[in-house]
Amino acid sequence: MGDPKRSGVDLSRRGFLKSAGGLAAGGALGESALSAANSGLLGDGVERLSGEVEIELTLNGAKRKVKVEPRTTLLSALRERIEPPLSGTKEVCDMGSCGACTVHVDQKPAYACLLLAVDCVGKSITTIEGLAKGDELHPVQKAFCEHDALMCGFCTPGFVMALSACLDAKPEATLDELKEACAGNVCRCGTYPHIFEAAVAAQRAKQGAKR
Amino acid sequence: MKAFELARPVTLDQALAELEKDSAKRDRTKLFAGGQDLLTELKEHLVEPDKLVDLKRIPGLDRIEVQADGSLVIGCLVTLATLAEHPETRNFFSAVAEAARSIGSAQIRSQGTVGGNLNQRPRCWYYRNEQAPCLKKGGSECFAYAGLNKYNAILGGGPSYIVHPSDLAPALVAFDAEVTLRGAKGERKLSLEKFYTLPAEADVTRESVLAPDEILTHVRVPAKPGWTSTYVKFKERGSYDFALASVAVAVRATGSPRAIQDARLVLGGVAPKPWSAPKAAEALVGVDDPKNWAAAGNRAVAGAEPLAHNAYKVPLVKGLILKAMEALAKR
């Protein structure tokens, strides 16, 4: 999966899917939006998934079909399996330590590397690609630009998703609460002072918009 | 990550039927809820189960029930974020809400569950390193004992020196919480304190008495009218981390000048299980003053046997107890 030692396997599968994509049966989806081949209820009434299954995810408001295995993380599904890929969500540690893969799951912040893609069926997933409303950037995105809140930029999507989840749920969030909201994100360039400035500016912009 | 089958039972009986009965095979099947610890274990190949049993489709386990007397019954699927924000928990079981809020990051708390937090595996870097066949993984040696043991146990260690990583556990033990373990033959209830085991007393590869074919379904936290509590955690990083040491204190105090009638004191991050310190709690009873807090600190670490790199935890625990008592005195 995200495991570099094994990513070769996944890449070749992705290549295969790319070429065979047109052949993949797009039959009627079951209740859980899973293809029938490798899932289903056996005699004991327990749904079982194994091997490759096709699921439908709600990503940034659109339904997207993707073939995954039960072990495929949401991060891997976004970056390596969906065509075209949603690579704005970054993979760094793949162990829930760095925050680069932060997405919103039903409006709550989550590490995409610690979620199974099959568990995300029926949930609303927002990635950095879906945060802006058309051309209108989210206040956090705007503030990051205005306050130069990034250096190399690799951690930025994660920080933006963590802070936007906090502010969308709590527009009156204080600086301490904003810091707590992105405590699970790491910036190795050390741009924290600008990130916090941007977070406060975004909070003010949100509050202003509310009034 | 090795491929696995994902089973999605919708009743507890179905889930129990999926589990291995034989202890030797217990890691072939793993319970799966928030996955915030389990997926990291799978990625590091520390366990390579053939099957995950997803508990999230079983209804009713994601609720916090407030009973008529004010006691809480917390389902194992309640997320840490939900528990941290729960009004009754915040008002009457502050240490529990504070502990929940101190766990991981917002991203982890939104997915991680109470059952998962109580059953998470140790953080010792020898255990977490796939290449190290340590005692916890069925090997013959605890590498931390003679190795880099900065984060390891000062109390209750041997032959394994892990510390239990849960923040919730010390806070819940301070409230005399009880867990319900459901097995094929019915359920048993026991105190959370007795749920956890020391490596010398039981299977060194496990941290609790949970049988391979059992599920921790609920935690009951009995109401303690008139008690106040707090959880103080010290981390190496300011942002988010596991505890180097932590303390959960609950007291029943009355009068002015304030006198403590009864107290509970439980340490985290210093022992292979949440470390109850009843003699330290006794030292708190009486006039609420810093002399008693210091006495409690001394008693809490009595018998500590630091390893080469973790003696700092002894004064740290004493300091955390002072900090916790100072915080409670101000409430």
Boltz contact constraints between the chains, C-beta under 6 A:
constraints:
  - contact:
      token1: [A, 1]
      token2: [B, 1]
      max_distance: 6.0
  - contact:
      token1: [A, 46]
      token2: [B, 7]
      max_distance: 6.0
  - contact:
      token1: [A, 46]
      token2: [B, 9]
      max_distance: 6.0
  - contact:
      token1: [A, 46]
      token2: [B, 14]
      max_distance: 6.0
  - contact:
      token1: [A, 47]
      token2: [B, 8]
      max_distance: 6.0
  - contact:
      token1: [A, 48]
      token2: [B, 5]
      max_distance: 6.0
  - contact:
      token1: [A, 48]
      token2: [B, 7]
      max_distance: 6.0
  - contact:
      token1: [A, 49]
      token2: [B, 6]
      max_distance: 6.0
  - contact:
      token1: [A, 50]
      token2: [B, 5]
      max_distance: 6.0
  - contact:
      token1: [A, 70]
      token2: [B, 6]
      max_distance: 6.0
  - contact:
      token1: [A, 71]
      token2: [B, 1]
      max_distance: 6.0
  - contact:
      token1: [A, 71]
      token2: [B, 3]
      max_distance: 6.0
  - contact:
      token1: [A, 95]
      token2: [B, 40]
      max_distance: 6.0
  - contact:
      token1: [A, 102]
      token2: [B, 107]
      max_distance: 6.0
  - contact:
      token1: [A, 108]
      token2: [B, 110]
      max_distance: 6.0
  - contact:
      token1: [A, 109]
      token2: [B, 106]
      max_distance: 6.0
  - contact:
      token1: [A, 109]
      token2: [B, 107]
      max_distance: 6.0
  - contact:
      token1: [A, 109]
      token2: [B, 110]
      max_distance: 6.0
  - contact:
      token1: [A, 110]
      token2: [B, 107]
      max_distance: 6.0
  - contact:
      token1: [A, 110]
      token2: [B, 110]
      max_distance: 6.0
  - contact:
      token1: [A, 110]
      token2: [B, 111]
      max_distance: 6.0
  - contact:
      token1: [A, 111]
      token2: [B, 107]
      max_distance: 6.0
  - contact:
      token1: [A, 114]
      token2: [B, 35]
      max_distance: 6.0
  - contact:
      token1: [A, 114]
      token2: [B, 36]
      max_distance: 6.0
  - contact:
      token1: [A, 114]
      token2: [B, 39]
      max_distance: 6.0
  - contact:
      token1: [A, 181]
      token2: [B, 106]
      max_distance: 6.0
  - contact:
      token1: [A, 183]
      token2: [B, 105]
      max_distance: 6.0
  - contact:
      token1: [A, 183]
      token2: [B, 239]
      max_distance: 6.0
  - contact:
      token1: [A, 183]
      token2: [B, 240]
      max_distance: 6.0
  - contact:
      token1: [A, 184]
      token2: [B, 105]
      max_distance: 6.0
  - contact:
      token1: [A, 184]
      token2: [B, 106]
      max_distance: 6.0
  - contact:
      token1: [A, 184]
      token2: [B, 107]
      max_distance: 6.0
  - contact:
      token1: [A, 184]
      token2: [B, 240]
      max_distance: 6.0
